[in-house]
Amino acid sequence: MANSPQAKKRARQIERRTAVNKNRKSRIRTFLRKVEEAIESGDKVAAVTALRAAQPELMRGVTKGLFHKNTASRKVSRLASRVKAIS
């Protein structure tokens, strides 16, 4: 348990940041799920549209410190190749 005033304040700040980050991650996962669903349905137009919407969200997660840059790039790359493979 935090004893000093500074430690108590840090605990409060961490709580707030955790809530914000949780919301951001959830939002990004929603965008990724939309791409996945479009790929599963075989709708290339919807998949391309969803991927275009998901890309900036993923990169925004990088700037906010949720993901490493290479992780986000890898996810985008793999999704793009799967979207491209839809006939």
C-alpha positions as CSV (number, residue, x, y, z in Angstrom):
1,M,0.0,0.0,0.0
2,A,1.2,3.5,-0.8
3,N,2.3,5.4,2.3
4,S,3.8,8.7,1.1
5,P,1.7,11.4,-0.5
6,Q,3.7,11.1,-3.7
7,A,3.1,7.3,-3.9
8,K,-0.6,7.9,-3.3
9,K,-0.7,10.5,-6.1
10,R,1.1,8.1,-8.4
11,A,-1.4,5.4,-7.6
12,R,-4.2,7.7,-8.6
13,Q,-2.5,8.7,-11.8
14,I,-1.8,5.1,-12.8
15,E,-5.5,4.3,-12.2
16,R,-6.6,7.0,-14.6
17,R,-4.0,6.2,-17.2
18,T,-4.9,2.5,-17.0
19,A,-8.6,3.4,-17.8
20,V,-7.6,5.5,-20.7
21,N,-5.3,2.9,-22.2
22,K,-7.9,0.2,-21.7
23,N,-10.4,2.2,-23.7
24,R,-7.8,2.9,-26.5
25,K,-6.8,-0.8,-26.7
26,S,-10.5,-1.8,-26.8
27,R,-11.1,0.7,-29.7
28,I,-8.2,-0.6,-31.6
29,R,-9.3,-4.2,-31.1
30,T,-12.8,-3.2,-32.5
31,F,-11.2,-1.9,-35.6
32,L,-9.1,-5.0,-36.1
33,R,-12.2,-7.2,-35.5
34,K,-14.1,-5.4,-38.3
35,V,-11.2,-6.1,-40.7
36,E,-11.2,-9.8,-39.6
37,E,-14.9,-10.1,-40.1
38,A,-14.8,-8.6,-43.5
39,I,-12.0,-11.0,-44.5
40,E,-14.0,-13.9,-43.1
41,S,-17.0,-12.9,-45.1
42,G,-14.9,-12.6,-48.3
43,D,-16.1,-9.0,-49.0
44,K,-13.0,-7.4,-50.4
45,V,-14.4,-3.8,-50.6
46,A,-15.5,-3.9,-47.0
47,A,-12.1,-5.4,-46.0
48,V,-10.2,-2.7,-47.8
49,T,-12.4,0.0,-46.2
50,A,-12.0,-1.5,-42.7
51,L,-8.2,-1.9,-43.1
52,R,-7.9,1.8,-44.2
53,A,-9.8,2.8,-41.0
54,A,-7.8,0.4,-38.8
55,Q,-4.4,1.5,-40.0
56,P,-4.3,5.0,-38.5
57,E,-5.9,3.7,-35.2
58,L,-3.1,1.2,-34.8
59,M,-0.4,3.8,-35.5
60,R,-2.1,6.1,-33.1
61,G,-1.7,3.3,-30.5
62,V,2.0,3.4,-31.2
63,T,2.3,7.2,-30.6
64,K,0.3,6.8,-27.4
65,G,2.7,4.0,-26.2
66,L,0.3,1.1,-26.3
67,F,2.2,-0.9,-29.0
68,H,5.7,-1.0,-30.3
69,K,6.1,0.4,-33.8
70,N,7.2,-2.9,-35.3
71,T,4.2,-4.7,-33.7
72,A,1.7,-2.3,-35.2
73,S,3.5,-2.5,-38.6
74,R,3.5,-6.3,-38.5
75,K,-0.2,-6.4,-37.7
76,V,-1.0,-4.0,-40.6
77,S,1.2,-5.9,-43.0
78,R,-0.3,-9.3,-42.1
79,L,-3.9,-7.9,-42.4
80,A,-3.0,-6.2,-45.7
81,S,-1.7,-9.4,-47.2
82,R,-4.8,-11.3,-46.1
83,V,-7.0,-8.6,-47.6
84,K,-5.0,-8.7,-50.8
85,A,-5.5,-12.5,-51.0
86,I,-9.3,-12.2,-51.1
87,S,-10.4,-13.0,-54.6
